[in-house]
């Protein structure tokens, strides 16, 4: 089968078309004929750095953490049938690799059904990004009516943070450039502040809107320590690139680790229900043939992509 792999860490050109044996599902697993695999920042990091030596993974390394397609083989004891349309989350840091492949084996409980009327490309953008926000909100544990801040609000994770925050009954204060203000408002932000690449200016913008600081913050812009000033004393900060402090003023810091949700197909199904009900928006930035994965990584790293680019197989 065809896959997109990395033999040596590097730039986008390190992504190569490779041939791999067709994987077979074991007990409690399914094999998905992948039609679409979302391209995420975590994929570019994996391409740039490769696995850690202690992970003991031989090249080629196959990136990708979320996919959609059709079940084409099932192991013993799974609830799925051949022909079912599914979306799933997958960990690329394993011998079998990740989502950038024509056929991928995943645990049966890592998948959820794709609702009628949703295409594979759109569906592939939901599992990992959606669960990231679900995990962040669970860590923040804000009561209804609390103020949620969102940085990087125009991006895929930021957009889900706005909509899922509103669904949880929170007041959402989100950042945006002038060009993205209409988008962020349309996603449901109650207050939009001007975003900045300078963390000091970002903090000042949020504090002008919420002088005491937000109750909790999802830092999709990856400001890390620079985001602490947005949060009130004793508040909470959810980070998406493993930053965990040091903190200040009693602020709780919660790094979101999506690998804790690799068997949360039920959570993906709940997210899909919100999509069907019009409460969550799937934002497809465009599709790229898998053989041209390097161009998708180049576009993502250049910045300004709104939604998710998706590789098609």
C-alpha positions as CSV (number, residue, x, y, z in Angstrom):
1,X,0.0,0.0,0.0
2,X,1.0,3.6,-0.5
3,X,1.9,5.8,2.5
4,X,3.6,9.2,3.0
5,X,6.7,8.7,5.2
6,X,9.8,10.3,6.5
7,X,13.1,8.5,6.3
8,X,15.2,11.4,7.7
9,X,13.9,14.4,9.6
10,X,13.8,17.6,7.7
11,X,11.7,20.1,5.8
12,X,8.6,19.4,3.7
13,X,10.6,17.7,1.1
14,X,11.4,14.9,3.6
15,X,7.9,13.6,3.0
16,X,8.2,10.8,0.5
17,X,5.8,8.3,-1.2
18,X,6.6,4.9,0.2
19,X,5.3,1.4,-0.2
20,X,4.5,-0.6,3.0
21,X,2.9,-4.0,3.7
22,X,-0.9,-3.9,4.2
23,X,-1.5,-4.1,7.9
24,X,-3.9,-6.6,9.4
25,X,-6.2,-5.9,12.3
26,X,-5.9,-7.9,15.5
27,X,-8.5,-8.5,18.1
28,X,-10.4,-5.3,19.0
29,X,-9.0,-3.5,16.0
30,X,-10.3,-2.4,12.6
31,X,-8.6,-1.5,9.4
32,X,-9.7,1.7,7.6
33,X,-9.3,2.3,3.9
34,X,-8.3,5.9,4.4
35,X,-9.8,8.5,2.1
36,X,-8.7,11.6,4.0
37,X,-6.1,12.5,6.6
38,X,-6.0,16.0,8.2
39,X,-2.7,17.9,8.2
40,X,-1.8,19.3,11.6
41,X,1.0,21.2,13.3
42,X,1.9,18.1,15.2
43,X,2.6,16.4,11.9
44,X,5.1,19.1,10.9
45,X,6.9,18.7,14.2
46,X,7.1,14.9,13.7
47,X,8.5,15.4,10.2
48,X,11.1,17.9,11.5
49,X,12.3,16.0,14.5
50,X,11.3,12.3,14.0
51,X,10.8,10.0,16.9
52,X,12.8,10.2,20.1
53,X,15.6,7.6,20.2
54,X,14.0,5.9,23.2
55,X,10.9,5.2,21.1
56,X,12.9,2.8,19.0
57,X,11.0,3.4,15.7
58,X,12.6,2.5,12.4
59,X,12.0,4.7,9.4
60,X,10.0,5.4,7.4
61,X,7.9,7.3,10.0
62,X,4.3,7.9,9.0
63,X,2.8,11.1,10.3
64,X,-0.9,11.9,10.9
65,X,-3.3,11.8,13.9
66,X,-6.8,11.9,12.4
67,X,-8.4,10.2,9.4
68,X,-11.7,9.3,7.8
69,X,-12.6,6.4,5.4
70,X,-14.3,3.1,5.2
71,X,-13.7,0.0,7.3
72,X,-12.3,-2.7,5.1
73,X,-11.3,-5.4,7.6
74,X,-12.2,-6.1,11.2
75,X,-10.6,-8.1,14.0
76,X,-12.4,-10.3,16.5
77,X,-14.6,-8.6,19.0
78,X,-15.2,-5.3,17.3
79,X,-18.6,-3.6,16.8
80,X,-17.8,-2.4,13.3
81,X,-18.6,-4.0,10.0
82,X,-16.8,-3.9,6.6
83,X,-18.2,-0.9,4.7
84,X,-18.9,1.3,7.7
85,X,-17.8,4.9,7.2
86,X,-15.7,6.0,10.2
87,X,-13.4,8.8,11.4
88,X,-10.7,8.0,13.9
89,X,-7.8,9.3,16.0
90,X,-4.5,7.5,15.7
91,X,-1.0,7.7,17.3
92,X,1.8,8.0,14.7
93,X,4.5,7.2,17.2
94,X,4.0,3.4,16.9
95,X,5.6,0.9,14.6
96,X,2.5,0.9,12.3
97,X,2.7,4.7,11.9
98,X,-0.1,7.3,11.6
99,X,-2.8,8.4,9.3
100,X,-0.9,9.3,6.1
101,X,-1.5,5.8,4.5
102,X,-4.0,4.1,2.3
103,X,-4.9,1.6,5.0
104,X,-4.5,2.2,8.7
105,X,-5.3,-0.1,11.7
106,X,-6.8,1.5,14.8
107,X,-8.4,0.3,18.0
108,X,-12.1,-0.2,17.4
109,X,-12.8,2.3,20.2
110,X,-10.7,5.0,18.5
111,X,-13.4,5.4,15.8
112,X,-16.8,6.9,15.4
113,X,-19.3,6.8,12.6
114,X,-19.3,9.6,10.0
115,X,-22.8,11.0,9.9
116,X,-24.7,11.1,6.6
117,X,-24.1,14.3,4.6
118,X,-20.5,14.8,5.9
119,X,-17.7,14.1,3.5
120,X,-14.6,12.2,4.4
121,X,-12.3,15.3,4.1
122,X,-14.5,17.3,6.5
123,X,-14.8,14.4,8.9
124,X,-11.1,13.9,9.1
125,X,-10.6,17.3,10.6
126,X,-12.7,16.5,13.7
127,X,-11.2,13.7,15.9
128,X,-7.8,15.0,17.1
129,X,-8.6,18.7,17.0
130,X,-12.0,18.3,18.6
131,X,-10.8,16.0,21.4
132,X,-8.0,18.5,22.1
133,X,-10.6,21.1,23.0
134,X,-12.8,18.6,24.9
135,X,-9.7,17.7,27.0
136,X,-8.8,21.4,27.5
137,X,-12.3,22.3,28.7
138,X,-12.3,19.3,31.1
139,X,-9.0,20.4,32.6
140,X,-10.2,24.0,33.0
141,X,-13.4,22.8,34.6
142,X,-15.1,26.2,34.3
143,X,-18.7,26.5,35.5
144,X,-21.4,27.9,33.2
145,X,-21.2,31.7,33.0
146,X,-17.4,31.8,33.5
147,X,-15.2,33.6,31.1
148,X,-13.2,31.5,28.7
149,X,-10.3,33.2,26.8
150,X,-9.1,31.7,23.4
151,X,-5.9,32.7,21.7
152,X,-5.3,31.6,18.1
153,X,-9.1,31.7,17.8
154,X,-9.2,31.8,14.0
155,X,-7.3,28.5,13.7
156,X,-8.9,25.0,13.8
157,X,-8.4,24.4,17.5
158,X,-9.3,28.0,18.3
159,X,-12.5,27.7,16.3
160,X,-13.6,24.6,18.1
161,X,-12.7,26.2,21.4
162,X,-15.1,29.1,20.7
163,X,-18.0,26.8,19.7
164,X,-17.5,24.2,22.4
165,X,-17.0,26.9,25.0
166,X,-20.3,28.4,24.0
167,X,-22.0,25.0,24.1
168,X,-20.7,24.6,27.7
169,X,-22.4,27.9,28.6
170,X,-19.3,30.0,28.9
171,X,-18.7,33.6,27.9
172,X,-16.0,33.5,25.2
173,X,-13.4,36.2,24.7
174,X,-11.3,35.4,21.6
175,X,-8.6,37.1,19.7
176,X,-8.5,37.9,16.0
177,X,-6.6,40.0,13.4
178,X,-8.7,42.6,11.5
179,X,-9.0,40.1,8.6
180,X,-10.3,37.3,10.9
181,X,-12.6,39.3,13.1
182,X,-15.7,38.5,11.1
183,X,-14.8,34.8,11.1
184,X,-14.2,34.7,14.9
185,X,-17.4,36.6,15.5
186,X,-19.4,34.2,13.3
187,X,-18.1,31.3,15.3
188,X,-19.8,32.7,18.3
189,X,-17.2,34.7,20.3
190,X,-19.0,37.1,22.7
191,X,-16.1,39.5,22.7
192,X,-13.3,39.8,20.0
193,X,-10.0,41.4,20.9
194,X,-7.1,42.3,18.5
195,X,-4.5,39.6,18.3
196,X,-0.8,40.3,18.3
197,X,2.4,38.3,17.9
198,X,3.7,40.3,20.8
199,X,2.5,38.6,24.0
200,X,2.6,41.9,25.9
201,X,0.2,43.4,23.4
202,X,-2.0,40.3,23.5
203,X,-2.2,40.4,27.2
204,X,-3.1,44.1,27.1
205,X,-5.9,43.5,24.6
206,X,-7.5,40.8,26.8
207,X,-7.1,42.8,29.9
208,X,-8.8,45.8,28.3
209,X,-11.8,43.6,27.7
210,X,-11.6,41.6,30.9
211,X,-9.7,43.8,33.5
212,X,-9.5,41.1,36.1
213,X,-8.4,38.4,33.7
214,X,-10.3,35.5,32.2
215,X,-11.3,32.5,34.4
216,X,-9.7,30.0,32.0
217,X,-7.7,30.2,28.8
218,X,-7.2,27.8,25.9
219,X,-3.9,28.9,24.4
220,X,-4.2,27.7,20.8
221,X,-1.7,30.4,19.7
222,X,1.0,28.6,21.8
223,X,2.0,31.7,23.8
224,X,2.9,29.5,26.7
225,X,4.3,31.7,29.5
226,X,3.3,34.8,27.5
227,X,-0.3,33.8,28.0
228,X,-0.3,33.8,31.8
229,X,-1.0,37.5,32.0
230,X,-4.4,37.0,30.3
231,X,-5.6,34.8,33.2
232,X,-6.9,36.0,36.5
233,X,-5.3,35.2,39.8
234,X,-6.2,31.5,40.7
235,X,-7.5,30.9,37.2
236,X,-6.5,28.1,34.8
237,X,-4.5,27.8,31.5
238,X,-4.7,24.9,29.0
239,X,-1.7,24.6,26.8
240,X,-1.4,22.6,23.6
241,X,2.3,22.0,23.2
242,X,3.1,20.4,26.6
243,X,4.3,23.6,28.3
244,X,3.6,23.2,32.0
245,X,5.1,26.2,33.8
246,X,6.5,27.7,35.9
247,X,3.3,29.5,36.6
248,X,2.4,32.5,38.8
249,X,-0.4,34.0,40.9
250,X,-1.8,30.6,41.7
251,X,-2.7,29.9,38.0
252,X,-3.2,26.2,37.3
253,X,-1.5,25.0,34.1
254,X,-2.8,22.0,32.3
255,X,-0.9,20.7,29.3
256,X,-3.3,18.9,26.9
257,X,-2.1,15.5,25.8
258,X,-4.3,14.0,23.1
259,X,-2.6,10.7,23.6
260,X,-4.7,10.4,26.7
261,X,-7.8,10.2,24.3
262,X,-6.6,7.6,21.8
263,X,-9.6,5.3,22.7
264,X,-12.2,8.0,22.9
265,X,-14.3,7.1,19.9
266,X,-17.4,7.9,22.1
267,X,-16.1,11.4,22.5
268,X,-15.7,11.8,18.8
269,X,-19.2,10.6,18.3
270,X,-20.5,13.3,20.7
271,X,-18.6,15.9,18.7
272,X,-20.1,14.5,15.5
273,X,-23.6,14.9,17.0
274,X,-22.8,18.6,17.7
275,X,-21.8,19.0,14.0
276,X,-25.1,17.4,12.9
277,X,-27.0,19.7,15.3
278,X,-25.3,22.8,13.9
279,X,-23.4,23.5,17.1
280,X,-19.9,22.7,15.7
281,X,-18.4,23.8,12.4
282,X,-16.1,21.6,10.3
283,X,-13.7,23.9,8.5
284,X,-12.0,22.4,5.5
285,X,-9.3,24.7,4.2
286,X,-8.7,22.5,1.1
287,X,-7.7,19.1,-0.1
288,X,-4.3,18.0,-1.5
289,X,-3.5,14.6,-3.1
290,X,-1.4,12.6,-0.7
291,X,1.5,12.4,-3.2
292,X,1.7,16.2,-2.8
293,X,1.9,16.2,1.0
294,X,5.0,18.4,0.9
295,X,3.0,21.3,-0.5
296,X,0.4,20.9,2.2
297,X,3.1,21.1,4.9
298,X,4.6,24.2,3.2
299,X,1.2,25.9,3.2
300,X,0.6,25.1,6.8
301,X,4.0,26.3,7.9
302,X,3.6,29.5,5.9
303,X,0.7,30.5,8.2
304,X,-2.7,31.9,7.4
305,X,-4.5,28.6,6.8
306,X,-8.0,28.8,8.2
307,X,-9.4,25.4,9.0
308,X,-7.5,22.3,8.1
309,X,-5.8,21.1,4.9
310,X,-6.5,17.5,4.2
311,X,-4.6,14.8,2.2
312,X,-6.7,12.6,0.0
313,X,-5.9,9.0,-0.9
